[in-house]
């Protein structure tokens, strides 16, 4: 095997790492091994030290249930959940719909990719369309479980319909012997006790838009009536978090003016147990004006991420539970699972052929019943893939993995970590879902190098301690659609 074709070597803070892009096994390696892989030494492999030889040899072992055997064949083409392409959605099963109960909003967020939450067609969904969408999902979600994500605009503007949908979906799912779950993406400003009761009674997972400290929050998320959106958002938030805990996930949208550390600190101060930060994306309805600040913004976010990783690893050595629990929420990189560990400093990084379930296991249903590959594409006719009323199968173009179909992706070392990236981000940056943005690709590569460094720096003993602290667990957030 040609090392140059399958091994990606890099250094962070003077520590060298390498990943085998065929097996997705990553390791910390010595400087000698790194120099050899980069071609700096100019000596044959046989002249290396025994340590370097062992390190290089171990890179071509793949994970096996009972033992590790040398095998340089690529792993099978599974998605992020370890499913085959057919299992992942090629058979037409839909696990989740984003149900647009309204395409209206009481805020006018500066970065909104939905054009003020209206997606080109303001209005509310009627009851008949909503219940038909529920039946449509239950017909396609398979025998186990389906999920409805209430979307908008601001979905709680149509709270009466949300209640009817949840009650009807639970009743119909029970008749079919199917579990049904609910989630909602909300700006928090309309919450009251009645809505909190609904969230509890139907076990609704919440993604809460929360962009940081009050001054930034109010600047980025102005209310139509001119009053503070931040003050409204936090009115019921402590009670929501106290009752729902990890079933409330803060989603912060970053713009060039955002300071990631200040945003994360504000999220932590509010008591969120889960959070993630994403870059504001382009939109056909409302773009971000400061394109010139993109590169500086990416550098700022990457610098923050690496600083958070370093702080986390330093506190991990000290076994400081309070600090670890706080820092774990601000890393910006997922922590490893038990299945990732091999031996020594080697990790199985997983293998994904898709960024998310867009157009395969997850679709959006607009207020008119039109179906789009995800919530971000709602209202854009050229991306419409069907209707809940026409009885025709969906266009399944999205079952084709970018990792296989896109030339730039098929040659990239990080393709099985990013899964080809967010197709909406591609469309916003390049005008085509199949043409990646070079800036965002560079961001993904550098962020994934940080992920490799983090994972390879966590020992089995570290992981067991993190489990004891409740920092890592088997449960996953089902709301991170990307």
N, C-alpha and C positions, 0 to 999 in steps of 0.2 A: 504494500500500500504506500502511496505517495503521501508523506506527512503533510506536505504543503497544500494538498487538496482537501484534507479532512480535518486538520488540526488548526484551530485558531488560538494563537498565543498572544497574551497582552500582560501589561504590568500596571498595578495600582499601588501607590505608596511603596515602591521598591519591592513589592512582592509579586512574583510571576504566577500566572494562571494559564491554563490551557483547557480547551473543550474539544472533544472529538465530535464533529458535526454530524457524523453518521450514527453514533451510538448515544449521543447527548450525555456522555460522562465527562464531568469536569473535575479538575484537580488543581491543587497548589503544587508548583514545581520549583526546583532549584534554579538559580541563575544560570548554572551550567546547561541544564536542559533547555531553558528558554533561549539562551544564546545559540545553542545547536539548532533549534527549530527555526530561529530567525536567520540562520546561515552565517552567523558572526564568527564562529570558531574555525571554519574551513578545515575541519578534520573529519575522518570517517567515523561512523557511529561506533565501530569497534574500539576506538581509542578513547571513548568516554569513560568516566568513572563508573563503578558498579552502581552507585546510587542513581546516576543519571540514566544508565541503561534500564534499571528497574522502573524508574518513573516513566520512561518512554514506552516501555513494554506494556505497562499497566493501562496505558491510554487506549489500547486496542482490545481490552476485555469488555464484554458487554454483560449486562445484568441478567442473572439466571436465578430461577427459584431455589435451586439446591446448591449450586456452586458457580464459580466464575470460570468461563472457558474463553479462550481466545477466539474472537469472531469479529470480522471486520465488515460484515454485511449491515446495511442500514436496517433500522427497525421498521416495522410495518407502519403504514400511513394512517395513524390514528389521530383523532382530534384531541382537544385539551382535556377531555374527560376519559381518554383512553378508548374511545369508541371508534369503530370502523366508519368509513364514509357513509355506508348504508345505515348503520345504527345511529349516526350523528344527524340524520335528517334526509338522506337520499331516498328514503322510503315514503316521504310525505308526511311523517308525523310532526306535529307542531306542539311543543311543550309549553309555550308561553305566548300570550298576545299582549301588546301594549294597547289598551282600549282607550281611545280618545273620547272620553265622555264629554269633553268640551274642547273647543279650539278658541278659547278666550282666556285672558289673564288680567289680574288686577295690578300687575307690575309691568314695567317696561325695561327689562334688563338690557343693559347696553350691548351685551354680547349675544343675545338670544338667537339661536340658529333657526328658530321657528317664526321669526318676524313678529315679535310681540306675542308669541304663543298662538297665533292665528293660522299659521301654516298656509297662508294664501287663501283661506276660506273660513272666515270667522263664523262661529255658531256653536250649537250644542247638539249632542247626539240625542235622538229620540228613543223612547223605551223599546219600540219594536226592533230597531236596528241593534240596540244593545243586547237584547235577549237572543236575537238571531246570531250575534257574534259569539255569545256563550255557547249556544248549540253547535256552532261551527267549530269552536275549539274542542268541545267534548267529543265531537265526531272524529277528531284528528289527533288527539293527544295520546292515544294509546291506552292500554289497560291500567296504567299505574297512577299517573298524576298529571294535572294540568295547572297552569298558573295564569292569573289575570293581573296585569299591572295597570292600575288606573292612571291615566295620563291626561295631559292638557298641553297648552295652557295650564291653568291651575285646576286640577280635577275637582277640588272641593267647592268650586263654583257651581257644580252640578251634583251636590251631595245627595239629594233625593234619589237620583238615578244610581249613584254608587251603591246605596243601600238596597235598592231593588235588584241590581245586578248580583250583588254578593249573596243575597238570600236565594235568588233563583238559581244561581250557579251551584250553591251548596246543596240545594234540594235535588237538582238534576244530576249532580255528580254522585250523590248518595244512591240514587236509583240505579245508576250505572256501575256502582261499585268502584268509582274513581275518586281519588283524593283531589281536592281542589285547594289551591293556595292563592293568597292575595298580597299585593304590594301596591304602593302608591308613591308617586313622585310629587312632592309638594313644596311650596315656598313657605309653609308654616303659618302664614299670616291670617288664615281663616279658622284655625283650630279653636275649638271650644270644648266644653265637657261632653256635649252630645257626640262630637266627632271622635273624641278620645274613647268614649264608650264603644263606638263602632269599631275603631281600630283594635281595641281589646277583644270585643266579642267575635270578630272575624279573623283575629290573629293576623292583622295586616302588617307586613313589613314596610318600613318607611325609609325612603331616600329623601333626606331633607336638604334642600339647597341652602348652603350656609357659606358665605364668601369671606368670612373673617371679621375683623373688628368693625365696630359701628360705622365709623367714618367711611371706610372702604365699602362696606355692605350697602349703605344708603346711596353712595355714589354709583355703584354698579347696578343696584336693583331698586331704582326709584319707583314709588307708588304713583298711580294715576292721580290720586288726590293730593299729592305733594307731602303727605305725612311720612314719618319714618317707618320704612318697611322693617328695619331691624327691631325697633321697639315692639312692633306687632308680632314678629317672628318669634321673639323670645318669651312672649307672654305665657304660653302654655308649654313651652319647650322643657323646662325643668321637670314638670309633672310627666310629660311624655317619656322622657329619658328614664326617669325614676321607675316608671311602670314597665317600660318595654326594653330597656337595657340595650343589648347588642342587636335588637331588631330595629334599631334606629341608626341609620348610616348617614353621616354628614358627607355631602358632596360639594366640594369647593371648586368653583371655576376660576382659573387664574388668567389674568390678562397681564400685559407687560408692566403695568403699574403695581401689580401685586408683589408683596414680599412673602414668599412661601413660609418662612419661619413665623412671621407675624400672623399669617392666616392659620397655621397649625396651632399656634399658641391660643388663639381665640377659640378654636374648635375644642381644644383640650379644656380651656377654662369653662366652657359651657357644659362639660361633662359627657360629651359623646364617647361611646365605647368603641365605635367604628367610624372610620373616615377615609376618604380618598380625595386627592386633588387632581384635576384634569385641566388641560390647556383649553382655552376658549377656541372653538373651531369655526371655520368659515361657513357661511350660509348663503344660499341664493336670495334669502329674504333680508338679511342684515349682516354685513361683513364687519370685521374688526378693522378700524381705520389705520392703525399703526402697524403696517406690514414691515416697516423698516426696523422695528424693535424686536422682531421675532427671534433673530439670532442671539441677541443679547439676553432675551428672556429665556431661551433654551439653556444658555450657559448658566444663568442664575438658578434655574430650577435644578439642573444637574449638580451644580455646586452644593445646593442645599441638600439634595438627596444623598450625596457622598458624605457630607458632614454628618447627616443623621445616621448613616450606616456606621461610621466610625464611632460616634457617641454610643450607639447601641452596643457595639462589640466591646467597647471599653467598660461599660456598665455591666455587661454580661460576665466579664471576668471578675468583677467585684461582687456579683450575686446580690445586687441591690434590687429587691422586688419592686419597690415603689417607683424607682427610676425606670426599670425595665418595662413595667406596665405602661408608663407614660410614653417612653420612647418608642415602644412597639407600634403605637398608633401613628407615629410620624415618620417612619422609615420611607414609606412610599414604594416599598418593594415587598412582595409576599414572602413570608417565611417558609422554610422547607417543610415538607411532610415526612412522615416516617419512611415512606417508600423510597425517598430520595437517597438515603444513606447506603453506601457500599462498604468501603473500608478506608481506614486512614483518613486522608483529606479529600477523598473522592466522593462525588455526588452525581446522582442521576437527575438531570435537570428537567426531565419530562419532554414530551414531544407533542406539539400541537400543529395542526394544519389549517386552523382557522383562528382568527382573533376572537370571535364570539359566534353566537348562533344565528347571525343575521341571514334571513331568507331561507333558513333550513329548519331550525327548531324554534325560532323566534321571529315574529312578524308584528307589524303594527296595523291596527284597524282604525281608519279615520272616522269622523262623525257621519260620513255618508256611506260607510261600509266598505270603502275601497281598502285594499290591502297593499302595504308597502313593506320592503325588506326589513326596515327597522323604524323606530320612532323618529329618527333624525331625518328620514327621507319623506315623511308624511307631506302630502300635498304637491309633490313634484311628479307630474304626470309621467315623465319618461322613466321613472323608477317604479311606477305602479305595476304590481305583479298579479293582480286579480281582484275579486270582490267576493264578499261573503254571500252575495245573492245569485251569482251566475252559475254555481254548481260545477265550474270547471276547475281542473287541477291548477295549482300555482305554477308559475314559471320557476323552474328549479335551477336557474343559472347559477345561483349562489352556492350550489353543492360542489361546484368546481373550485378547488382550493387555489388561492393565489400562490401558495407555495409551489404548486405544480404548473399553473397556467401563466404566471407572470415571469418574464425572463429575468428581471432584476431580482425577484425573490428567489427563484430557483438556484441562483448562484451565490446567495448571501449566507454567511455563516450563522446568522441569528434567526433564520427563517422559521425554525421549529420552536423558537421561543416567543416570537411575536405573532406567528401565524399569518403573516402577510399584512399585518396592520389593520387599522380601522378604515373601512371602505368609504365612509363618509368623510373622513379626514383627507383621503386621497382625492375624492371628488371636489372637495372645497379648495384644495391646494393646486391640483393639476387639471381639474375639469373631467377626470375620468377615474372611475372606481378601480380600474386595473393599472393605473400609472401611479406609483408611489411618489411621495414628496421626498426629495433628497434630504432636506433639512430634518424632517420627521424620522426618516430612516436612520440618519446619523444619531439622532436623539435616542432611538430605540436601541441601537447597537451599544452606545455608551452606557445606557441605563442597564442593559442586560449584562454588560461586563461587571457592573456594580453588583448585580444580583448573583452572578457566579462567585464573585469575591466574598460576598456575605455568606452564601450557603456553604462555601468551602471553608469558612472560618468558624463554623458552628460544629462542635463535636457532638457525639452521641450523648455524652454526659451533659453538655449544654442543653441539648434538646429535651432530655428528660426533666431537667430543672425548669425549662420554659413551660413544659406541660404541667408541672406541679404548680406553677405560678398562674396558670390559665391563659398564658400568652399565646400558645399554639393549641389548637384543638381540631377535631375532625370536621366541625361544622363550617360551612362556607356561606358567604353572602350571595344570595341569589339575585341581587338587584344590580350588579355591576355590568350593565349591558354594553358599556364602552361609549 
